[in-house]
Amino acid sequence: MATVIPGPLRLSDIREDYLLLTRRRRMYSGIILLVFAALFISGFRVAEMRNAGSFAEGFSRVLDFPRELVVEAWSKAGNLPDHAAQAFPALIETLNIAMVSTLLGCILGTFLALGGTRGLARWPRLVPVARRVSDLCRAVPEIVIALVLIFVMGGGPVPAMIAIAIHTAGAQGKLFSEVNENVDLKPLEGLASVGANWWQRTWLGVFPQVMPNYLSYSLLRLEINIRASAILGFVGAGGIGYELRNAMTFGQGKFDQAAAIFLLLFATIVLVDQISSVLRNGLTQGKGAR
């Protein structure tokens, strides 16, 4: 049977193929956009029907609370430094929760990543198990885990720390695993050729390659966990979120205290974000942010 050798492609054929591909992508994008719009509208209607009030009626009052908070905080501006000083120990507790949970979560995430990366795992048959455990830890929100732990252990920073650490382990396990997949295997082959065991190959061949990205992702996760630990305070997990909930619960008369906590938390998050950005840029690019 004679082999048919295709001739050189003409410019018109290339142009037709490109236009066909472009139309196909536009069609798929339009379908996805329509599906998203339909889901958004249907979800909004369901929420509107199940809501205690009407969105249209409540929308006109959406700025009432911020207005009252700003007016009262402005009229009692002299009290803001004292309120910020009183809330500072709770802020330190929030930062401790975030840092400890980030450290524990990143350590657990490292083990999940090493166990869930094909070609690097000590036991290849357990790769799917490690990945599913990572998915499970990542799928359950921190607030759900914290509520369960608070019911079992009572209120305080420990349930918040455990909840955030579990979610962090799942998230970092996924990110670290993707970093591991880009590892150069030649150093590992060289170590194996001289008789190095799995742990020695990992410590000397994998960690030097992935550590800058590991630290960068860990710093990014620390920023997220500070916000998460503040939010968990609203459900009784301690920290500055608990103080903010108490101030907002009392309503008028305590809005200056709530404003001071808002400002203190905002300044802390901005400061941590800036420091973390400088460190991440130094790790990934070899120089600090300018």
Residue pairs with C-beta under 8 A, 6 or more apart in sequence:
47 55
48 54
48 55
68 252
68 255
69 255
69 258
69 259
70 259
72 252
72 253
72 255
72 256
72 259
73 80
73 255
73 256
73 258
73 259
73 260
75 256
76 256
77 256
79 256
79 257
79 260
80 256
80 259
80 260
80 263
81 260
83 256
83 257
83 259
83 260
83 261
84 260
84 261
84 263
84 264
87 240
87 243
87 257
87 260
87 261
87 264
88 264
90 233
90 238
90 239
90 240
90 242
90 243
91 239
91 240
91 264
91 265
91 268
93 157
93 238
93 239
93 240
94 226
94 229
94 230
94 233
94 239
94 240
94 241
95 226
95 229
95 268
96 157
97 157
97 160
97 161
97 164
97 225
97 229
97 232
97 237
97 238
97 239
98 164
98 222
98 225
98 226
98 228
98 229
99 222
100 161
100 165
101 160
101 161
101 162
101 163
101 164
101 165
101 168
101 225
101 229
102 164
102 165
102 168
102 218
102 221
102 222
102 225
104 161
104 165
104 168
104 169
105 164
105 165
105 166
105 167
105 168
105 169
105 171
105 172
105 221
105 225
106 168
106 169
106 172
106 214
106 218
106 221
108 165
108 168
108 169
108 172
108 173
109 134
109 168
109 169
109 170
109 171
109 172
109 173
109 175
109 176
110 172
110 173
110 176
110 214
112 130
112 133
112 134
112 137
112 169
112 170
112 172
112 173
112 176
112 177
113 134
113 172
113 173
113 174
113 175
113 176
113 177
113 179
113 180
114 120
114 121
114 122
114 176
114 180
114 202
114 206
115 121
115 122
115 123
115 126
115 127
115 129
115 130
116 127
116 130
116 131
116 134
116 173
116 177
117 127
117 177
117 180
117 181
118 124
118 127
118 181
119 185
120 180
120 183
120 188
120 202
120 206
121 127
121 130
122 198
130 173
131 177
133 170
133 173
134 169
134 170
134 173
134 174
134 177
135 170
135 174
136 170
137 166
137 167
137 169
137 170
137 171
137 173
138 167
138 170
138 171
138 173
138 174
139 170
140 166
140 167
141 167
142 160
142 163
142 164
142 166
142 167
142 228
142 231
142 232
143 163
143 231
143 232
143 235
145 162
145 163
145 166
145 167
146 159
146 160
146 163
146 164
146 232
146 235
146 237
147 235
149 158
149 159
149 162
149 163
150 159
150 235
150 236
150 237
153 159
155 236
155 237
155 238
156 237
156 238
157 237
157 238
157 239
159 237
160 229
160 232
160 233
160 237
160 238
160 239
163 232
163 237
164 225
164 228
164 229
164 232
167 228
168 221
168 225
171 221
172 217
172 218
172 221
175 217
176 210
176 214
176 217
179 210
179 213
179 214
179 217
180 206
180 210
183 205
183 206
183 209
183 210
184 209
187 204
187 205
187 209
188 201
188 205
188 206
190 205
191 200
191 201
191 204
191 205
192 201
196 204
196 205
212 283
212 284
213 283
213 284
215 279
215 283
216 280
216 283
216 284
219 276
219 279
219 280
219 283
220 276
220 280
222 272
222 276
223 269
223 272
223 273
223 276
226 268
226 269
226 272
227 269
229 237
229 239
229 241
230 239
230 240
230 241
230 244
230 265
231 241
232 239
232 241
233 239
233 240
233 241
233 242
233 243
233 244
233 245
234 241
234 242
234 244
234 245
236 242
240 261
240 264
240 265
243 261
244 258
244 261
244 262
244 265
246 254
247 254
247 255
247 257
247 258
247 261
248 254
248 258
277 289
278 288
278 289
281 287
281 288
281 289
282 288
282 289
